[in-house]
């Protein structure tokens, strides 16, 4: 049984798969407490793998499942991923803070380490390789991520409710991408489009 915050169908709004239809399985619960987290960890329903599969299969046209959170690696293992693949026929991606070892049968790993932030530094990042490194940028030194092997590197401005601060974060992020080879800009287009 897993505590699931929500399961929904939308477009991936950030990173490499931006614009791709996906089913998002948002787990409730995390081992970190980042101030900017957008998951309501107090809510959620206990669901079996069978129930999760039934919900995901309501969206047959989406080629991708995104396991997100919270921190999904607290709840999944190799058998979970294998069964989810088998019963849905979809590729399985995960968005993780990198503090736990992942099952080897995931199709795509998005690592978003939070060690540079208060509340996100409670546990070290143990993952040293991923498909996509996606860093929420708040002016931190990007040299700390050089030891992580990634096929793609994205900087993403931290979203906040204060419009002036949001614009400042965007400007700083664009400047960092312009000044640091190997990084690309990732925007949260789901916020721009006002979709989930």
N, C-alpha and C positions, 0 to 999 in steps of 0.2 A: 504494500500500500504506500502511496505517495501523497503528500499534501500538495494539491494543485491549486494555484491561484486562479488560473483561467486557461482555457484552450480556445483559440480563435484563428480565423482565416484572414489574412491580409497580405500586403506586400512587405518584403523585407525592406526596412527603411534606412539601413545604414551598412557601410562596409562593402565588401566585394560583391555580395549578392543583392545589392540595392535594386529594387524594382522587381525582384523575383517573387511570384506568388508562393506563399508558404503557410503552413499550419504551425502556429506558435503554441508550445506547451510550456507555460510559465509556472515553474515550481515556486512554492512559498517556503521561504526559509533560507538563511544564508549564515555563513560563519564569519562574515564581516559586517560592518555597520557604517557604510559610506553615507555621508550627509546628502548626497545628490541622488540616491537610489530612488527609482520610480516604481518599485514593487511594494504593495501593501502586504507585509508579511503576517499581519494579524488575521488576515482572511484566508480562505481556502477550504477546499473540500478534500477529504480522503478518498482517493480513487485507486482502484486496482489497475493493473496493466491492461486487463481486458476492457475495462471502462474507458481508459485512455485511448486504446485502439479504436473502439466504437466511435468516440468523438472525432478522432482524426479522420476516420474513414467517411465522415459526413462531407468531406471536401476532396473528392477524388481527382480533381484537376490540378491540385497543388503538387508539384514534384518534390517538395522539400518540407521536412519537419525541422523546426528550430527549437531545441531544448534550451530554455532560458530561465531566468529567475529574477531574483534569488540566485542561488548557486546549485544548478542541477546535478553537479558531480556528487553532492551529498546523498543523492537518492538513486542514482542509476548504476548499473554494472554491465558487464559484457552480455549477460543473458537478457537483460532488459532491452538493450539496443538490438540484439539479434532478433528477438521476438517482435519488436516494433517494426523492424525492416521487413520481416517475413510476412507479417499480417497486414501491412499497409502498402508495400511495394515502393516506398518512398526513400529518398536519401535522408540521412540523419546528420544534422549539424548541431553543434553545441556552442553556446556562449558561456565562457567560464572565466573566473578570476584567477585560475591557475594554481590554486593552493592545494589541489589534490591530484593524484595520478588518475588519468582517464582510461576508460575502456579502449582497447586497440581497434575496435571495429566501427568507430565513428567515421563518417565520410568527410566531415569538415570540422575543423577546430578553430574557433575564433577565441583568441586569448585576449582578455582585457584586464591586465593586472592593475590592482588598486593600491599597491604598496606605497605610492607617492602621496596618498591622502590620509588625513586623520580618519580613523575608523576603518580604513582599508588596509592598514599596516599591522593588523592584529596577528596575521599569519603570513609567512613568506610565500612568494610565488615559486613553486617547485617545477612548473613546466618550462622546458628550455627549447621547445620546438612546437610550431603550430602552422596551420595553413595561412592564418590571417592574424596579425597583431593589430589590435584596435585600442588606441590609447586615448582616454579622455584627457584633454589638454587643459591644464591650468597654470602653465608657465614652468612646469618642472623640467629638470635637466634630462634631455632625451638620451644622453649617454648611458643611463642606467638600463636601457633596453637593448643595448648592443649585443649582449650575450644571448639573446633569444633568437633562434633561427626561425625565420618566417618567410613564406613565399610572397606575402603582401604586407605592407606596413601602412596603417592609416592613423592620422591624427584627427580627433573629433573634438570640436569646441564643447565645453561643458554647458549644457542648457540650464538656465535658471529663469525664474519668474520675472526678475527685474530686467526690464527691456534694455536699459543702458548697460548693465553688467553683461547681458547676453551679447550685445554688439561688441563690447570690449573683448569678451572671450573669443568671439569669431575673428576679430581683427588680429589678436595675438596668435591664434591658431594658423591663420593664413600666412602670417609673417614667418612663423616657425617652419611651415612646409616650404616656403620659398627659400629659406636659409639652410635647410637640413636635407641633403640628398638622401633619396631612398624612401621618403615619406610622401603619402598622398593625402588629400583632404577627404574626410568623410562627413557628410551632413546628415542630420536626422530628417530625411525627407517626409517621413510620416507626420512629423510635427508641422512641416511646411504645408503639406496637403490636408492636414487635419483629419488623418485617418489613424486607426489603431496601429 
